[in-house]
Amino acid sequence: MRECWRRFVADQSGATAVEYAVVCAGIFLVAVGAMVAFGAAATNMFNHISNAVAGAQ
């Protein structure tokens, strides 16, 4: 059992995949945070532009 545990701890084959997963999760969280933070402002801006264009016709 000790030898099995020692091999498991020393094995580095899955480390790169885990690192990529952590980076991907970080990018996802930043993207979601930006959408939440700027979503309402962007919606208001596009509504304002749409109303201005509609009023110009």
PEPELIN-V945286 format. One record per helix or strand. SS is the DSSP state (A for helix, B for strand). FROM is the first residue (numbers start at 0). TO is the last residue. Records with the same first field share a line. If there is no record, write none. Layout:
BEGIN
SS: FROM-TO ; FROM-TO
END
This chain:
BEGIN
A: 1-9 ; 14-55
END
